[in-house]
Amino acid sequence: MKSPICDMLGIEFPLLAFSHCRDVVAAVSRAGGFGVFGATAHSPETVEQELRWIDEHVGGKPYGIDVLVPENMATAGEHPTWQELAARVPQQHRDFTAEVLAEAGVELIVEPRPADEPQPFDPDNALRVLDVAFRHPIKLIANALGVPPPEMIEMGRSHSVPVAALVGAKEHAIRQVKAGIDILVAQGTEAGGHCGEVSTLVLVPEVLQAIKPIREVPVLAAGGIMNGRQMAACMALGAAGAWTGSVWLATVESETSEIFREKMIEASSRDAVRVRSRTGKPARQLRSTWTEAWERSPNSPRALPMPLMSLISRDAFKSIERSAAAGNPKARDMVSYFVGQGVGLIENIRSAGQVVQEFKQDFLEAAERLNGLLEE
Ligand SMILES: Cc1cc2nc3c(=O)[nH]c(=O)nc-3n(C[C@H](O)[C@H](O)[C@H](O)COP(=O)(O)O)c2cc1C
C-alpha cells in the first residue's frame, strides 16, 4: 500500500499494533503489520530479554517499542524508589482497598519489591530502557502522556529511528510537532488505556488541520479501530494508517487471562469506562466492581494521582486475578483491564496473524464498496 508510514517503517500494510505481549508484537510484524512492544513496566534487564525474544521470532520484520514518560506526575522532578513511594500512600486508601477486596473475599498479596526498584512510570528508567532497545533493530520509538523528553527525540534522531507521540487533543498535537516528533498518533476517547475526550472521527481531521501550517507529519488514527472497515474510514479522513491496542487483547497470543477474555466477549461498548481508579489518570478500562467502588461508593477516598495509584492497583489486580482464577465469582466481577469501546465488537478469540489478514480483507472490501458507489 502507498502510505508514508509504509515507507518510513518498511511495512506493506500500515496497521500498527500496540501490545505489552511480545508474542503479539512478533506475530503482527510477521503478518505484514507493525508490532509495538509496550515496555512501560519493564526494567532495562527485562526489556533486554523481551526484545531478544522478539528478534528471534519476528523473522527479520520491523517492530517498535513504546515507553510512557508522563509530563505531569505527582512526583515530577523526583525519582523515588517504589518503596519510598509506598510510604506516601495514605492509610485511608489502604483501608478502602482492603475493605473492597475483603468484601469480595480476595486476599491481598503484596509483592515484595527490590529496594532499588524505581517508581512506576519513572522517566529515567524509560531512558535506560530505550538505551537497551537501541541495541536491537527497533524501527520506531513511541511515547504517550506528553511531549517526549528532548533526550528521547535526540536518541531517535541519532539512530535514524522515527519518534511517535500519542495525542488526544489538537493542542497537544501542535506542541508535539513543534517539539520535533516524526509521527503523530491521534488517539480518540474510544481508546483503551489513557485517553482524552475527543472522538477519533473528530480528532483525526482536527489534528491534520491544526498541524498543516506548522509541519505535516504522518498521522495515525487510534481509538476504537477493531477492523479493516474502520481502518479504511480513518484513512479516508486522511490518516496514514491505524494504531490499535484493544483488538489484540482478544487474540490467543495476548497476555489477557481466560476470565478477562470471557468478560470482553460478554461486554458492550458502554462497559468500557474512562476512570482514574487504576493509574490515577483517566484511562479507559472494563467496568467492574473495582471501578464502581472507587468511582461511586460513598466511602471512596477517590483515586490517588499518578504514580501513587499504581502502587495500590498493581498488587490489588494481581490478587483479584488470582482469586478469580481459583473460582471466586466476586473476584471475577472485579476483574478489569484497559480496553476501549471497541470491546463491544469482540465476538471471539483469534490468532494475531488472522486478525491482520482479516484487517487486510475488510480494508479491501471497504475500499471497493466506496469505489462502487462512484461507478455509473
Ligand atoms: C491494555 C492496554 C494497555 C495500554 N498501555 C499503553 C502504554 O503503556 N503506552 C501507550 O502509549 N499506550 C498504551 N495503550 C494505548 C494504545 O497504545 C492505543 O493507543 C489504544 O489501545 C488505541 O485504542 P484501541 O484500544 O481502541 O485500539 C494501551 C492500550 C491498551 C488496550
The ligand as a MOL file (V3000), in Angstrom:
LIG
                    3D

  0  0  0     0  0            999 V3000
M  V30 BEGIN CTAB
M  V30 COUNTS 31 33 0 0 0
M  V30 BEGIN ATOM
M  V30 1 C -4.1480 -2.9550 27.5770 0
M  V30 2 C -3.6810 -1.6370 27.0240 0
M  V30 3 C -2.5510 -1.0470 27.5640 0
M  V30 4 C -2.0730 0.1560 27.0210 0
M  V30 5 N -0.8990 0.6880 27.5060 0
M  V30 6 C -0.3230 1.7010 26.8410 0
M  V30 7 C 1.0080 2.1180 27.1760 0
M  V30 8 O 1.6410 1.6020 28.1050 0
M  V30 9 N 1.5780 3.1040 26.4190 0
M  V30 10 C 0.9080 3.6730 25.3660 0
M  V30 11 O 1.4670 4.5170 24.6850 0
M  V30 12 N -0.3560 3.3140 25.0550 0
M  V30 13 C -0.9750 2.3350 25.7490 0
M  V30 14 N -2.2300 1.9290 25.3900 0
M  V30 15 C -2.9390 2.6290 24.3090 0
M  V30 16 C -2.5900 2.0510 22.9350 0
M  V30 17 O -1.2760 2.4380 22.5850 0
M  V30 18 C -3.5420 2.5440 21.8450 0
M  V30 19 O -3.3810 3.9190 21.6390 0
M  V30 20 C -5.0030 2.2730 22.0890 0
M  V30 21 O -5.1740 0.9580 22.5400 0
M  V30 22 C -5.8100 2.5020 20.8090 0
M  V30 23 O -7.1750 2.3650 21.0050 0
M  V30 24 P -7.9610 0.9460 20.9430 0
M  V30 25 O -7.6350 0.3070 22.2600 0
M  V30 26 O -9.3710 1.3390 20.8210 0
M  V30 27 O -7.3960 0.1870 19.7940 0
M  V30 28 C -2.7630 0.7730 25.9510 0
M  V30 29 C -3.9400 0.1860 25.4570 0
M  V30 30 C -4.4060 -0.9980 25.9720 0
M  V30 31 C -5.6640 -1.5970 25.4020 0
M  V30 END ATOM
M  V30 BEGIN BOND
M  V30 1 1 1 2
M  V30 2 1 2 3
M  V30 3 2 2 30
M  V30 4 2 3 4
M  V30 5 1 4 5
M  V30 6 1 4 28
M  V30 7 2 5 6
M  V30 8 1 6 7
M  V30 9 1 6 13
M  V30 10 2 7 8
M  V30 11 1 7 9
M  V30 12 1 9 10
M  V30 13 2 10 11
M  V30 14 1 10 12
M  V30 15 2 12 13
M  V30 16 1 13 14
M  V30 17 1 14 15
M  V30 18 1 14 28
M  V30 19 1 15 16
M  V30 20 1 16 17
M  V30 21 1 16 18
M  V30 22 1 18 19
M  V30 23 1 18 20
M  V30 24 1 20 21
M  V30 25 1 20 22
M  V30 26 1 22 23
M  V30 27 1 23 24
M  V30 28 2 24 25
M  V30 29 1 24 26
M  V30 30 1 24 27
M  V30 31 2 28 29
M  V30 32 1 29 30
M  V30 33 1 30 31
M  V30 END BOND
M  V30 END CTAB
M  END
